[in-house]
Amino acid sequence: MEVNKKDLSERDIVSKFISPSIINAGWSLDTQIREEVSFTDSRIFVKGKTVVRGQKKRADIILYYKPNMPIAVVEAKDNKHYVSDGVETNYPASFRTTESADLFLLLMMRYLKDGGRAAIVLPDGSLTGDGVKERIRKEFLTQCNVHTIVRLPNSVFQPYASVATNLLFFTKGEKTKDVWYYEHKVPEGMKAYSKTKPIQKSEFEPLKKWWNKRKKSDVAWKVSIKELEENGYNLDIKNPTVPEEETVYTTAELMQKLHESFKASEDLLNDLRKGLSYGK
């Protein structure tokens, strides 16, 4: 008898579909997967002389690299809700958003301890924008010392995505004073990265040499927190040594680009359909 997912509870979705998929991907049920587990102390509420602790945060599944080293939280939904439903309500009203990259940044700020260091990949879209995006960046620069942003070429994640991305390095518990930018360029002789010609670890050697002896150059520049504040905490700062070029396309070229974009979207949707077909 075929199971109708819409009749299943959230717990059923975890036990029948999510957990088996995680185990099939190579995770150990005995040492790397825990279900229905509390993962952080609850907030303390003080009212007059009364002190009350709220409910602890619980996760449907927590994945562990090894015992006592959690690396991922899996939140399940029953089939009547979208994956993103309810996620934003875990945050203060001024920071609520459905943008997964922005929520991930908020999560990093929440759980990274003072003195903790991190490096994350974020798309250009998280570095700019007003409203809630600007408020999140302001909080980020206040809570953390965002000392370095490495700007990556658009083709780094080809063919899966062509969005421009960045490596952000920061330390929790220190305010940002200056942000150093470093532009990682495609190697000479290459037009772009691809599935058969991906980015190589050796390409980061110039960055490693520059790291401890920082100087401004044609690929490195520094921006003060004052400049960022005056510009709405916009972190999408282009290389000032490279003049912006205006590209003019013919109608035929624009139609071809549109066709390629639709094809890429269709390929991605097909991949997602294949992934969602598991368990049906």
CYANA upper distance limits for C-alpha pairs under 8 A (distance plus 0.5 A):
  2 GLU  CA    280 LYS  CA      8.43
  3 VAL  CA    280 LYS  CA      8.11
  4 ASN  CA      8 LEU  CA      7.69
  5 LYS  CA     13 ILE  CA      8.22
  5 LYS  CA     79 ASN  CA      6.60
  6 LYS  CA     78 ASP  CA      7.89
  6 LYS  CA     79 ASN  CA      5.57
  6 LYS  CA     80 LYS  CA      6.72
  7 ASP  CA     79 ASN  CA      8.40
  8 LEU  CA     12 ASP  CA      6.11
  8 LEU  CA     13 ILE  CA      6.99
  8 LEU  CA     78 ASP  CA      7.19
  8 LEU  CA     79 ASN  CA      7.73
  9 SER  CA     13 ILE  CA      6.84
  9 SER  CA     78 ASP  CA      5.96
  9 SER  CA     79 ASN  CA      8.36
 10 GLU  CA     14 VAL  CA      6.95
 10 GLU  CA     76 ALA  CA      6.85
 10 GLU  CA     77 LYS  CA      5.82
 10 GLU  CA     78 ASP  CA      4.73
 10 GLU  CA     79 ASN  CA      8.23
 11 ARG  CA     15 SER  CA      6.83
 11 ARG  CA     78 ASP  CA      8.41
 12 ASP  CA     16 LYS  CA      6.25
 12 ASP  CA     17 PHE  CA      8.39
 13 ILE  CA     17 PHE  CA      5.98
 13 ILE  CA     18 ILE  CA      6.94
 13 ILE  CA     76 ALA  CA      7.79
 13 ILE  CA     77 LYS  CA      7.91
 13 ILE  CA     78 ASP  CA      6.86
 13 ILE  CA     79 ASN  CA      8.44
 14 VAL  CA     18 ILE  CA      5.25
 14 VAL  CA     19 SER  CA      6.23
 14 VAL  CA     60 ASP  CA      8.14
 14 VAL  CA     76 ALA  CA      7.02
 15 SER  CA     19 SER  CA      6.11
 15 SER  CA     20 PRO  CA      7.70
 16 LYS  CA     20 PRO  CA      7.14
 17 PHE  CA     21 SER  CA      6.62
 17 PHE  CA    278 TYR  CA      8.50
 17 PHE  CA    279 GLY  CA      6.91
 18 ILE  CA     22 ILE  CA      6.77
 18 ILE  CA     76 ALA  CA      8.48
 19 SER  CA     23 ILE  CA      6.68
 20 PRO  CA     24 ASN  CA      6.51
 21 SER  CA     25 ALA  CA      6.73
 22 ILE  CA     26 GLY  CA      7.37
 22 ILE  CA     27 TRP  CA      6.51
 23 ILE  CA     27 TRP  CA      5.37
 23 ILE  CA     28 SER  CA      6.80
 23 ILE  CA     29 LEU  CA      7.11
 27 TRP  CA     32 GLN  CA      6.66
 27 TRP  CA     33 ILE  CA      7.68
 28 SER  CA     32 GLN  CA      5.61
 28 SER  CA     33 ILE  CA      6.97
 29 LEU  CA     33 ILE  CA      5.56
 29 LEU  CA     34 ARG  CA      8.11
 31 THR  CA     64 TYR  CA      8.01
 31 THR  CA     66 LYS  CA      7.34
 31 THR  CA     67 PRO  CA      6.92
 32 GLN  CA     63 LEU  CA      5.99
 32 GLN  CA     64 TYR  CA      5.03
 32 GLN  CA     65 TYR  CA      6.93
 32 GLN  CA     66 LYS  CA      6.72
 32 GLN  CA     67 PRO  CA      7.48
 33 ILE  CA     61 ILE  CA      7.34
 33 ILE  CA     62 ILE  CA      6.52
 33 ILE  CA     63 LEU  CA      5.46
 33 ILE  CA     64 TYR  CA      6.90
 34 ARG  CA     61 ILE  CA      6.09
 34 ARG  CA     62 ILE  CA      5.88
 34 ARG  CA     63 LEU  CA      7.19
 35 GLU  CA     59 ALA  CA      7.71
 35 GLU  CA     60 ASP  CA      5.90
 35 GLU  CA     61 ILE  CA      4.89
 35 GLU  CA     62 ILE  CA      7.02
 36 GLU  CA     58 ARG  CA      6.93
 36 GLU  CA     59 ALA  CA      6.08
 36 GLU  CA     60 ASP  CA      5.23
 36 GLU  CA     61 ILE  CA      6.64
 37 VAL  CA     58 ARG  CA      5.95
 37 VAL  CA     59 ALA  CA      6.08
 37 VAL  CA     60 ASP  CA      7.42
 37 VAL  CA     61 ILE  CA      7.62
 37 VAL  CA     62 ILE  CA      7.87
 38 SER  CA     56 LYS  CA      6.70
 38 SER  CA     57 LYS  CA      6.12
 38 SER  CA     58 ARG  CA      4.69
 38 SER  CA     59 ALA  CA      6.86
 39 PHE  CA     56 LYS  CA      8.06
 39 PHE  CA     57 LYS  CA      6.58
 39 PHE  CA     58 ARG  CA      6.44
 39 PHE  CA     59 ALA  CA      7.50
 40 THR  CA     56 LYS  CA      6.71
 40 THR  CA     57 LYS  CA      6.18
 40 THR  CA     58 ARG  CA      8.19
 41 ASP  CA     56 LYS  CA      5.87
 41 ASP  CA     57 LYS  CA      7.49
 42 SER  CA     53 ARG  CA      6.71
 42 SER  CA     54 GLY  CA      5.75
 42 SER  CA     55 GLN  CA      5.91
 42 SER  CA     56 LYS  CA      4.77
 42 SER  CA     57 LYS  CA      6.90
 43 ARG  CA     53 ARG  CA      6.29
 43 ARG  CA     54 GLY  CA      5.99
 43 ARG  CA     55 GLN  CA      8.11
 43 ARG  CA     56 LYS  CA      8.29
 44 ILE  CA     51 VAL  CA      7.40
 44 ILE  CA     52 VAL  CA      6.31
 44 ILE  CA     53 ARG  CA      4.92
 44 ILE  CA     54 GLY  CA      6.81
 45 PHE  CA     51 VAL  CA      6.30
 45 PHE  CA     52 VAL  CA      5.67
 45 PHE  CA     53 ARG  CA      6.50
 45 PHE  CA     54 GLY  CA      7.73
 46 VAL  CA     50 THR  CA      6.31
 46 VAL  CA     51 VAL  CA      5.09
 46 VAL  CA     52 VAL  CA      6.92
 47 LYS  CA     51 VAL  CA      6.96
 59 ALA  CA     73 VAL  CA      7.05
 59 ALA  CA     74 VAL  CA      7.34
 59 ALA  CA     75 GLU  CA      6.87
 60 ASP  CA     73 VAL  CA      8.25
 60 ASP  CA     74 VAL  CA      6.65
 60 ASP  CA     75 GLU  CA      6.02
 60 ASP  CA     76 ALA  CA      6.75
 61 ILE  CA     73 VAL  CA      6.49
 61 ILE  CA     74 VAL  CA      5.48
 61 ILE  CA     75 GLU  CA      7.29
 62 ILE  CA     70 PRO  CA      7.22
 62 ILE  CA     71 ILE  CA      8.15
 62 ILE  CA     72 ALA  CA      6.30
 62 ILE  CA     73 VAL  CA      5.15
 62 ILE  CA     74 VAL  CA      6.59
 63 LEU  CA     70 PRO  CA      6.31
 63 LEU  CA     71 ILE  CA      6.46
 63 LEU  CA     72 ALA  CA      5.66
 63 LEU  CA     73 VAL  CA      6.91
 63 LEU  CA     74 VAL  CA      8.24
 64 TYR  CA     68 ASN  CA      7.67
 64 TYR  CA     69 MET  CA      5.98
 64 TYR  CA     70 PRO  CA      4.66
 64 TYR  CA     71 ILE  CA      5.99
 64 TYR  CA     72 ALA  CA      7.59
 65 TYR  CA     69 MET  CA      6.26
 65 TYR  CA     70 PRO  CA      6.69
 65 TYR  CA     71 ILE  CA      6.72
 66 LYS  CA     70 PRO  CA      7.93
 76 ALA  CA     83 VAL  CA      8.15
 77 LYS  CA     81 HIS  CA      6.74
 77 LYS  CA     82 TYR  CA      7.84
 77 LYS  CA     83 VAL  CA      6.81
 81 HIS  CA     85 ASP  CA      6.85
 84 SER  CA     88 GLU  CA      8.32
 84 SER  CA     98 THR  CA      7.22
 86 GLY  CA     90 ASN  CA      7.97
 87 VAL  CA     98 THR  CA      8.13
 88 GLU  CA     96 ARG  CA      5.48
 88 GLU  CA     97 THR  CA      6.14
 88 GLU  CA     98 THR  CA      6.74
 88 GLU  CA    103 LEU  CA      7.94
 89 THR  CA     93 ALA  CA      7.99
 89 THR  CA     96 ARG  CA      7.12
 91 TYR  CA     95 PHE  CA      6.74
 91 TYR  CA     96 ARG  CA      6.45
 92 PRO  CA     96 ARG  CA      6.95
 94 SER  CA    132 VAL  CA      7.10
 94 SER  CA    135 ARG  CA      8.03
 95 PHE  CA    132 VAL  CA      6.24
 95 PHE  CA    133 LYS  CA      8.45
 95 PHE  CA    135 ARG  CA      7.47
 95 PHE  CA    136 ILE  CA      6.82
 96 ARG  CA    132 VAL  CA      7.73
 97 THR  CA    102 ASP  CA      7.92
 97 THR  CA    103 LEU  CA      7.56
 97 THR  CA    132 VAL  CA      7.73
 98 THR  CA    103 LEU  CA      7.88
 99 GLU  CA    103 LEU  CA      6.79
100 SER  CA    104 PHE  CA      6.56
101 ALA  CA    105 LEU  CA      6.86
101 ALA  CA    122 LEU  CA      7.20
101 ALA  CA    123 PRO  CA      8.23
101 ALA  CA    126 SER  CA      7.33
102 ASP  CA    106 LEU  CA      6.87
102 ASP  CA    126 SER  CA      6.83
102 ASP  CA    133 LYS  CA      7.93
102 ASP  CA    136 ILE  CA      8.06
103 LEU  CA    107 LEU  CA      6.65
104 PHE  CA    108 MET  CA      6.75
105 LEU  CA    109 MET  CA      6.89
106 LEU  CA    110 ARG  CA      6.72
106 LEU  CA    136 ILE  CA      7.91
106 LEU  CA    140 PHE  CA      8.46
107 LEU  CA    111 TYR  CA      6.79
108 MET  CA    112 LEU  CA      6.22
109 MET  CA    140 PHE  CA      7.64
109 MET  CA    143 GLN  CA      7.90
109 MET  CA    144 CYS  CA      8.35
109 MET  CA    172 LYS  CA      7.79
112 LEU  CA    116 GLY  CA      6.35
112 LEU  CA    117 ARG  CA      8.25
112 LEU  CA    172 LYS  CA      7.07
113 LYS  CA    172 LYS  CA      6.99
113 LYS  CA    173 GLY  CA      8.17
114 ASP  CA    171 THR  CA      8.21
114 ASP  CA    172 LYS  CA      5.42
114 ASP  CA    173 GLY  CA      5.03
114 ASP  CA    174 GLU  CA      8.50
115 GLY  CA    171 THR  CA      6.53
115 GLY  CA    172 LYS  CA      5.84
115 GLY  CA    173 GLY  CA      6.39
115 GLY  CA    174 GLU  CA      8.40
116 GLY  CA    171 THR  CA      6.18
116 GLY  CA    172 LYS  CA      5.95
116 GLY  CA    173 GLY  CA      8.44
117 ARG  CA    169 PHE  CA      8.07
117 ARG  CA    170 PHE  CA      6.34
117 ARG  CA    171 THR  CA      4.95
117 ARG  CA    172 LYS  CA      6.94
118 ALA  CA    169 PHE  CA      6.40
118 ALA  CA    170 PHE  CA      6.14
118 ALA  CA    171 THR  CA      7.01
119 ALA  CA    167 LEU  CA      7.07
119 ALA  CA    168 LEU  CA      5.89
119 ALA  CA    169 PHE  CA      4.92
119 ALA  CA    170 PHE  CA      7.01
120 ILE  CA    167 LEU  CA      6.17
120 ILE  CA    168 LEU  CA      5.89
120 ILE  CA    169 PHE  CA      7.35
121 VAL  CA    165 THR  CA      7.14
121 VAL  CA    166 ASN  CA      6.03
121 VAL  CA    167 LEU  CA      5.24
121 VAL  CA    168 LEU  CA      6.88
122 LEU  CA    126 SER  CA      6.98
122 LEU  CA    127 LEU  CA      8.36
122 LEU  CA    165 THR  CA      6.09
122 LEU  CA    166 ASN  CA      5.88
122 LEU  CA    167 LEU  CA      7.13
122 LEU  CA    168 LEU  CA      7.85
123 PRO  CA    127 LEU  CA      7.83
123 PRO  CA    163 VAL  CA      7.19
123 PRO  CA    164 ALA  CA      6.30
123 PRO  CA    165 THR  CA      4.68
123 PRO  CA    166 ASN  CA      6.63
124 ASP  CA    128 THR  CA      7.43
124 ASP  CA    163 VAL  CA      8.10
124 ASP  CA    164 ALA  CA      6.22
124 ASP  CA    165 THR  CA      6.15
124 ASP  CA    166 ASN  CA      7.46
124 ASP  CA    236 ASP  CA      7.09
125 GLY  CA    129 GLY  CA      7.66
126 SER  CA    133 LYS  CA      7.51
127 LEU  CA    137 ARG  CA      7.99
127 LEU  CA    234 ASN  CA      6.61
127 LEU  CA    235 LEU  CA      5.30
127 LEU  CA    236 ASP  CA      5.70
128 THR  CA    133 LYS  CA      7.59
128 THR  CA    134 GLU  CA      7.65
128 THR  CA    233 TYR  CA      8.25
128 THR  CA    234 ASN  CA      5.46
128 THR  CA    235 LEU  CA      6.61
128 THR  CA    236 ASP  CA      6.31
129 GLY  CA    133 LYS  CA      6.14
129 GLY  CA    134 GLU  CA      6.63
129 GLY  CA    234 ASN  CA      7.81
130 ASP  CA    134 GLU  CA      5.26
130 ASP  CA    135 ARG  CA      8.28
130 ASP  CA    232 GLY  CA      7.95
131 GLY  CA    135 ARG  CA      6.98
132 VAL  CA    136 ILE  CA      6.64
133 LYS  CA    137 ARG  CA      6.81
134 GLU  CA    138 LYS  CA      6.65
134 GLU  CA    232 GLY  CA      7.06
134 GLU  CA    233 TYR  CA      6.82
134 GLU  CA    234 ASN  CA      7.92
135 ARG  CA    139 GLU  CA      6.73
136 ILE  CA    140 PHE  CA      6.56
137 ARG  CA    141 LEU  CA      6.64
137 ARG  CA    233 TYR  CA      6.79
137 ARG  CA    234 ASN  CA      8.33
138 LYS  CA    142 THR  CA      6.66
138 LYS  CA    233 TYR  CA      6.58
139 GLU  CA    143 GLN  CA      6.47
140 PHE  CA    144 CYS  CA      6.22
141 LEU  CA    145 ASN  CA      6.81
141 LEU  CA    146 VAL  CA      6.86
141 LEU  CA    175 LYS  CA      6.62
141 LEU  CA    176 THR  CA      5.81
142 THR  CA    174 GLU  CA      7.91
142 THR  CA    175 LYS  CA      5.33
142 THR  CA    176 THR  CA      6.89
143 GLN  CA    172 LYS  CA      6.65
143 GLN  CA    173 GLY  CA      6.10
143 GLN  CA    174 GLU  CA      6.66
143 GLN  CA    175 LYS  CA      6.26
144 CYS  CA    170 PHE  CA      6.71
144 CYS  CA    171 THR  CA      5.91
144 CYS  CA    172 LYS  CA      4.89
144 CYS  CA    173 GLY  CA      6.03
144 CYS  CA    174 GLU  CA      5.54
144 CYS  CA    175 LYS  CA      5.75
144 CYS  CA    176 THR  CA      6.67
145 ASN  CA    170 PHE  CA      5.78
145 ASN  CA    171 THR  CA      5.65
145 ASN  CA    172 LYS  CA      6.99
145 ASN  CA    173 GLY  CA      7.90
145 ASN  CA    174 GLU  CA      5.52
145 ASN  CA    175 LYS  CA      5.39
145 ASN  CA    176 THR  CA      4.53
145 ASN  CA    177 LYS  CA      7.70
146 VAL  CA    168 LEU  CA      7.59
146 VAL  CA    169 PHE  CA      6.50
146 VAL  CA    170 PHE  CA      4.78
146 VAL  CA    171 THR  CA      7.22
146 VAL  CA    175 LYS  CA      8.48
146 VAL  CA    176 THR  CA      6.09
146 VAL  CA    178 ASP  CA      8.32
146 VAL  CA    179 VAL  CA      6.73
147 HIS  CA    169 PHE  CA      6.77
147 HIS  CA    170 PHE  CA      6.28
147 HIS  CA    171 THR  CA      8.48
147 HIS  CA    176 THR  CA      7.37
147 HIS  CA    177 LYS  CA      8.48
147 HIS  CA    178 ASP  CA      6.93
147 HIS  CA    179 VAL  CA      5.26
147 HIS  CA    180 TRP  CA      6.44
148 THR  CA    168 LEU  CA      6.54
148 THR  CA    169 PHE  CA      5.73
148 THR  CA    170 PHE  CA      7.56
148 THR  CA    179 VAL  CA      6.07
148 THR  CA    180 TRP  CA      5.24
148 THR  CA    181 TYR  CA      6.34
148 THR  CA    182 TYR  CA      8.12
149 ILE  CA    166 ASN  CA      7.03
149 ILE  CA    167 LEU  CA      6.08
149 ILE  CA    168 LEU  CA      5.14
149 ILE  CA    169 PHE  CA      6.86
149 ILE  CA    179 VAL  CA      7.64
149 ILE  CA    180 TRP  CA      6.79
149 ILE  CA    181 TYR  CA      5.42
149 ILE  CA    182 TYR  CA      6.91
150 VAL  CA    166 ASN  CA      6.03
150 VAL  CA    167 LEU  CA      5.41
150 VAL  CA    168 LEU  CA      7.04
150 VAL  CA    181 TYR  CA      6.31
150 VAL  CA    182 TYR  CA      5.27
150 VAL  CA    183 GLU  CA      6.32
150 VAL  CA    184 HIS  CA      7.20
151 ARG  CA    165 THR  CA      7.14
151 ARG  CA    166 ASN  CA      5.18
151 ARG  CA    167 LEU  CA      7.10
151 ARG  CA    181 TYR  CA      7.68
151 ARG  CA    182 TYR  CA      6.63
151 ARG  CA    183 GLU  CA      5.32
151 ARG  CA    184 HIS  CA      6.44
152 LEU  CA    156 VAL  CA      7.42
152 LEU  CA    164 ALA  CA      7.24
152 LEU  CA    165 THR  CA      6.10
152 LEU  CA    166 ASN  CA      5.93
152 LEU  CA    167 LEU  CA      7.96
152 LEU  CA    183 GLU  CA      7.07
152 LEU  CA    184 HIS  CA      5.86
152 LEU  CA    185 LYS  CA      7.55
153 PRO  CA    164 ALA  CA      6.78
153 PRO  CA    165 THR  CA      7.72
153 PRO  CA    184 HIS  CA      7.35
153 PRO  CA    185 LYS  CA      6.82
153 PRO  CA    186 VAL  CA      7.27
153 PRO  CA    192 ALA  CA      8.47
154 ASN  CA    162 SER  CA      5.92
154 ASN  CA    163 VAL  CA      6.05
154 ASN  CA    164 ALA  CA      4.79
154 ASN  CA    165 THR  CA      7.25
155 SER  CA    159 PRO  CA      8.27
155 SER  CA    161 ALA  CA      8.18
155 SER  CA    162 SER  CA      6.07
155 SER  CA    163 VAL  CA      8.16
155 SER  CA    164 ALA  CA      8.11
155 SER  CA    192 ALA  CA      6.23
155 SER  CA    193 TYR  CA      5.68
155 SER  CA    194 SER  CA      7.36
156 VAL  CA    162 SER  CA      8.13
156 VAL  CA    192 ALA  CA      8.46
156 VAL  CA    193 TYR  CA      6.26
156 VAL  CA    194 SER  CA      7.95
156 VAL  CA    198 PRO  CA      7.55
156 VAL  CA    199 ILE  CA      7.03
157 PHE  CA    161 ALA  CA      5.90
157 PHE  CA    162 SER  CA      6.96
157 PHE  CA    193 TYR  CA      8.35
157 PHE  CA    194 SER  CA      8.16
158 GLN  CA    162 SER  CA      6.34
158 GLN  CA    193 TYR  CA      7.19
158 GLN  CA    194 SER  CA      5.78
158 GLN  CA    195 LYS  CA      6.79
159 PRO  CA    194 SER  CA      6.83
159 PRO  CA    195 LYS  CA      6.73
160 TYR  CA    268 LEU  CA      8.06
176 THR  CA    225 ILE  CA      7.09
177 LYS  CA    224 SER  CA      6.66
177 LYS  CA    225 ILE  CA      5.69
178 ASP  CA    222 LYS  CA      7.23
178 ASP  CA    223 VAL  CA      6.15
178 ASP  CA    224 SER  CA      4.80
178 ASP  CA    225 ILE  CA      5.92
179 VAL  CA    222 LYS  CA      6.19
179 VAL  CA    223 VAL  CA      5.80
179 VAL  CA    224 SER  CA      6.84
179 VAL  CA    225 ILE  CA      7.87
180 TRP  CA    220 ALA  CA      7.66
180 TRP  CA    221 TRP  CA      6.42
180 TRP  CA    222 LYS  CA      4.92
180 TRP  CA    223 VAL  CA      6.97
181 TYR  CA    220 ALA  CA      6.01
181 TYR  CA    221 TRP  CA      5.80
181 TYR  CA    222 LYS  CA      6.51
181 TYR  CA    223 VAL  CA      8.38
182 TYR  CA    207 LEU  CA      8.24
182 TYR  CA    219 VAL  CA      6.11
182 TYR  CA    220 ALA  CA      4.99
182 TYR  CA    221 TRP  CA      7.28
183 GLU  CA    219 VAL  CA      5.52
183 GLU  CA    220 ALA  CA      6.93
183 GLU  CA    239 ASN  CA      7.88
184 HIS  CA    219 VAL  CA      7.98
186 VAL  CA    190 MET  CA      6.89
186 VAL  CA    191 LYS  CA      7.56
186 VAL  CA    192 ALA  CA      6.84
186 VAL  CA    193 TYR  CA      7.78
187 PRO  CA    203 GLU  CA      8.30
193 TYR  CA    197 LYS  CA      6.03
193 TYR  CA    198 PRO  CA      5.76
193 TYR  CA    199 ILE  CA      6.93
194 SER  CA    198 PRO  CA      5.89
199 ILE  CA    203 GLU  CA      7.85
200 GLN  CA    204 PHE  CA      8.31
201 LYS  CA    205 GLU  CA      8.38
204 PHE  CA    208 LYS  CA      6.81
205 GLU  CA    209 LYS  CA      6.79
206 PRO  CA    210 TRP  CA      6.69
207 LEU  CA    211 TRP  CA      6.47
208 LYS  CA    212 ASN  CA      8.16
209 LYS  CA    213 LYS  CA      7.70
210 TRP  CA    214 ARG  CA      5.85
210 TRP  CA    215 LYS  CA      7.97
215 LYS  CA    220 ALA  CA      7.60
215 LYS  CA    221 TRP  CA      8.36
216 LYS  CA    220 ALA  CA      5.53
216 LYS  CA    221 TRP  CA      5.57
216 LYS  CA    222 LYS  CA      7.74
217 SER  CA    221 TRP  CA      7.17
218 ASP  CA    239 ASN  CA      8.34
218 ASP  CA    241 THR  CA      6.32
218 ASP  CA    242 VAL  CA      8.31
219 VAL  CA    239 ASN  CA      7.56
219 VAL  CA    241 THR  CA      8.41
220 ALA  CA    239 ASN  CA      8.17
221 TRP  CA    239 ASN  CA      7.69
221 TRP  CA    240 PRO  CA      8.15
223 VAL  CA    227 GLU  CA      7.09
223 VAL  CA    228 LEU  CA      7.78
224 SER  CA    228 LEU  CA      7.06
225 ILE  CA    229 GLU  CA      6.55
226 LYS  CA    230 GLU  CA      6.71
227 GLU  CA    231 ASN  CA      6.80
228 LEU  CA    232 GLY  CA      6.90
228 LEU  CA    233 TYR  CA      5.08
228 LEU  CA    234 ASN  CA      6.47
228 LEU  CA    235 LEU  CA      7.53
229 GLU  CA    233 TYR  CA      5.39
229 GLU  CA    234 ASN  CA      8.36
249 TYR  CA    253 GLU  CA      6.32
249 TYR  CA    254 LEU  CA      6.69
250 THR  CA    254 LEU  CA      6.78
251 THR  CA    255 MET  CA      6.69
252 ALA  CA    256 GLN  CA      6.73
253 GLU  CA    257 LYS  CA      6.71
254 LEU  CA    258 LEU  CA      6.64
255 MET  CA    259 HIS  CA      6.62
256 GLN  CA    260 GLU  CA      6.69
257 LYS  CA    261 SER  CA      6.63
258 LEU  CA    262 PHE  CA      6.74
259 HIS  CA    263 LYS  CA      6.67
260 GLU  CA    264 ALA  CA      6.62
261 SER  CA    265 SER  CA      6.75
262 PHE  CA    266 GLU  CA      6.63
263 LYS  CA    267 ASP  CA      6.65
264 ALA  CA    268 LEU  CA      6.73
265 SER  CA    269 LEU  CA      6.69
266 GLU  CA    270 ASN  CA      6.66
267 ASP  CA    271 ASP  CA      6.82
268 LEU  CA    272 LEU  CA      6.78
269 LEU  CA    273 ARG  CA      6.61
270 ASN  CA    274 LYS  CA      6.77
271 ASP  CA    275 GLY  CA      6.84
272 LEU  CA    276 LEU  CA      6.62
273 ARG  CA    277 SER  CA      6.56
274 LYS  CA    278 TYR  CA      7.76
